[in-house]
Amino acid sequence: MAAAASQISISETFDSLIRSLAVAITARFPLSPSMTKKRILSGIQTTGNLHLGNYLGAIRNWVELQDDYDCFLFLADLHAITVPHDPKLLADNTYKVAAAYLACGIDPERSTVFVQSHISAHSELAWLFNCITPLNWLERMIQFKEKAVKQGENVSVGLLDYPVLQSADILLYEPDVVPVGEDQKQHIELTRDIAVRLNHQFGRKKEPVLKVPDALIRSDGARVMSLTDGTKKMSKSDPSELSRIEIGDTPELIKKKIKKCKTDPMRGLEFDNPERPECNNLLTLYMLLSGKEKAAVAAECADMGWGQFKPLLTETAIAALQPIQEKYQTLMDDRTYLESVLKQGNEKATLIANKTLAKVKQVLGYAKPL
Ligand code: TRP
């Protein structure tokens, strides 16, 4: 009996010793987020100004994900030249989108923010992928087909190749999930197909070369549609500026755009009526910008007419954007700070990207760089 009792007390002492050691070690050497958290990667093409669709549909989401994920968020400036572009604006657009990320709440202390064109591994891996991707996988991409129609004769190889570069963007960083809008689902599937194909052709069974990520598509349907056509996505490439509210729009401009936006002649306002896409979109915008619950918005607006609702939406949009715009201006006036954030992000991203690229080159059979 006595022996058993003393054994228990020894093992208890031992346990408590281990426990205090563990506490001391984690306090002294905190695990980096990349060791404890799942990783996400996403980006936005740096063409033109960001609009409410980018903010409400993507960036705001990332801001929330920062708490639980190790976030890699980049500026897709190589993708930006898949449409005709002005060299005088290209660099500035990168800084504008970077400032918009931070102004919307991306925290460079927690998230890695970087520039696609500064990390040559993106282009290089895209080339390697080009050579294992069947052409017909790209020809059936919906986004390509839609954009190609708009560009007519001038469609570049780059536009067709857009999703291969996107696959390289993603697979370089071995993310667990890729948060994107519904419209990017097909590109993430292609990314997975490329990874699986490369693993199958060049990997060993037990040791896949590339990690196959999942798409993270929000099911709460925060799709922001055009102000001039409630069935089309709000988009930078829509020729009509009235179709979108940009993050930098002045209060007067916001007022004008909402005043002119498309509505319908029906009485009362409601969500989810397929015959009233504009009504659903405007109520959704109000819901997202005000932070109110859907049921509360439905009840608040059920008996409203457009004449009463539009000023309410205008006021809400102006108020929601004001703090972002102030922060954005401060950031745009401090290029040195923005540069330091991107430099730090580029350095961290480069290390990871080069590691994956080296692994792929090795399995493809390239000689080691001398
Ligand atoms: N195609 C995305 C868009 O429409 C931009 C993008 C490029 C992207 N590469 C990516 C998104 C990788 C997520 C992951 O804006």
Residues whose N, C-alpha, C, O or C-beta is under 5 A from the ligand:
A	BS01	LIG	L41 S42 G43 I44 Q45 A76 Q166 D169 I170
